Amino acid sequence: TLREVIKYVDLIRDLPGDINEDGIISYLDMIMILSYILNFTQLSQNQFENADLNFDESLDIYDLLLLSNIISEN
């Protein structure tokens, strides 16, 4: 049914900005980006893609600022 298809798509769809992949965009995601920028931690390929909010294939302060805007709107 259509509901089953929607449920499946929700399971496989990545949420841009949700770096820790918990289904919620929060300050924890910001901390993960900051930790990566400061070379304290590494991100998986999927986490990196979710964190690269401006799609420039680098993770920097601009992605952090975009994420802070997303969080402040919620």
Order of alpha helices (4+ residues) and beta strands (2+ residues): alpha-alpha-alpha-alpha
